[in-house]
Amino acid sequence: PPDMWLAGEALPYYYWGALLWTVPITISSLPLEVAYNVVVGVIGGLAFAMLWVLGRRLAGGSHAAGLMAGFFGIFAGTPDGLRQLLGGVGLRSLNVWGSSRQHEDVITEFPLFTAWLGDLHPHLLSLPIACLAMLVAWQAGREGPRPAHGVALATLFGIAWAANPWAMPPTFAAIALLLLTADGRWHWPNAEGWRRWLTVAMVFIGGWLITAPFHLSFTPFFQGVRPVFAWTAPMTLLLYGGCLLLPTAAVVIVLLRERSGDDARGRALLLAVAALVMVAAVASHRPTMVVLAAGLVVLVMATVATGERPERPAIALAALGVFLFLVPEVLYVVDGYGDRLHRMNTVFKSYIQAWVVLSAGLPALVILGARTKVMRVALVVAIVVPALPHFVWAMAAQFSGRPLGLDGMAWMAPGDRAIVDHLRRQPPGTSLIEAVGGAYSEYARLSANSGVPTLLGWENHEMVWRGGALNQETARRRGIVDEVYRCGAPGRVRRLVLGEGVDLVAIGSLERRDFPAESLAAVIEAGSVELDQDGGALVRFRATDVEAGDTEDEPE
């Protein structure tokens, strides 16, 4: 598909996640601005349902367990919300955006924030697919994998991979772990377990083949993996994932006690191990990495231990979740954001997938980590209370007095909306120029809402997708856009627009705010006005519009 924010180029991003939903949207004939918000709700509901079923099955069949898994997977907030309340911030004044960026120079989004923001980013679009893949993998591992399981898992894994390549490693790892542990035992690739390992291999190979057209045409902007040179403080991690890590830590302690014994000698050994980990954490100056690594070792040992254990699949998912939290303490995926933001995307993609994986196993972890009813109630209270402030804030925000509805373009100025409606009726290959501004703002709103490519949209996203070598080209395009709207010379405007092969120039609310009225009048004079409605205008440019006197109307 064309790149809406760099006219004339193909989209360098993973688009299969959007394709999953644009097909039913097109069939339904729902207006795009309504369908977008319907999809946000549907994705949240599907993921909640999948986590409910998986969490319930991992914990032994309790509806309360399913509710816990679904709640923490989709609706729970981070303990940072409780920290703000205790610091004197009112419930309606919680800084939820700050909680999603609580660690300097990284993104710490969580599913509730993404759903509240309404951001149909690939990490959200792939979420229900990954959850369904885990559920099918559990069923296959429980019964023993059959060819039908392999086909279903390969299909789901392939779609999740193409929808969000960042989801490929954790989704594949979760599928493999559940195939190998769901019946309560760990299966090595021997006479008994070879069929399971063969299914794991089939899932990976089949997943690639099923979405081969995407992989063959997509060039990932992967620039390698390097060691990190910044780390996460323990309290920062707890303010993000403390509700998920507390039951995990309780399970680690239980597993250590099982291995060391419950007598005096065993307790002494347990204290010695804990002391050794603390010394290593302090001496290394990287306590988060050391503690996570120590917990991971315990969970992995329990996962591959001999014998039968009903909680084994939940322990395996806990190991995966801890591993995902550990990755950004050791390595980062190189992108175009530079040294200061080198961990930003790695933390973002690792943390939010660790959140979902740990949520699925959370009920079983609570049961295993708290052996008595009193301890279990105390543990549930300890993780639910910190998770509530963001959730309550999000619910209260729905009754804040602002207009409600599914119309995703209700915020737009009437003239801008008229422009979008007109652009949607244009044939493929049409391009436009609109005002350029910062990312995460209203700029690029016409191209984003219509699908008609603009000469330049959000520059920083193009840089991340294509690399820093693009900066010279985006700077050139920004200069052209600025000159089109500022030069005040119709002939110059015509040459600039036609030189870029652009068909339409938009004059909407942002353009009228950012540029002088006399310069905008020159844009209108330079072409043919195709739309003039509610303060929004579209000016069309054709090669036949070039006049002999164009070289003579430059202002001195």
ZIKARA-V422911 format. One record per run of one state. SS is the DSSP state (H for helix, E for strand, L for the rest). FROM is the first residue (numbers start at 1). TO is the last residue. If there is no record, write none. Layout:
# ZIKARA-V422911
ss | from | to
SS | FROM | TO
SS | FROM | TO
This chain:
# ZIKARA-V422911
ss | from | to
L | 1 | 1
E | 2 | 2
L | 3 | 9
E | 10 | 10
L | 11 | 15
H | 16 | 28
L | 29 | 31
H | 32 | 58
L | 59 | 62
H | 63 | 75
L | 76 | 78
H | 79 | 86
L | 87 | 90
H | 91 | 93
L | 94 | 95
H | 96 | 99
L | 100 | 110
H | 111 | 117
L | 118 | 121
H | 122 | 125
L | 126 | 126
H | 127 | 143
L | 144 | 146
H | 147 | 163
L | 164 | 165
H | 166 | 181
L | 182 | 193
H | 194 | 210
L | 211 | 211
H | 212 | 217
L | 218 | 224
E | 225 | 227
L | 228 | 233
H | 234 | 260
L | 261 | 263
H | 264 | 284
L | 285 | 286
H | 287 | 304
L | 305 | 311
H | 312 | 327
L | 328 | 330
E | 331 | 333
L | 334 | 343
H | 344 | 369
L | 370 | 372
H | 373 | 397
L | 398 | 413
H | 414 | 423
L | 424 | 430
E | 431 | 433
L | 434 | 444
H | 445 | 450
L | 451 | 452
E | 453 | 454
L | 455 | 458
H | 459 | 466
L | 467 | 467
H | 468 | 486
L | 487 | 489
H | 490 | 499
L | 500 | 503
E | 504 | 507
L | 508 | 508
H | 509 | 514
L | 515 | 516
H | 517 | 526
L | 527 | 527
E | 528 | 533
L | 534 | 535
E | 536 | 540
L | 541 | 542
H | 543 | 545
L | 546 | 547
H | 548 | 552
L | 553 | 556
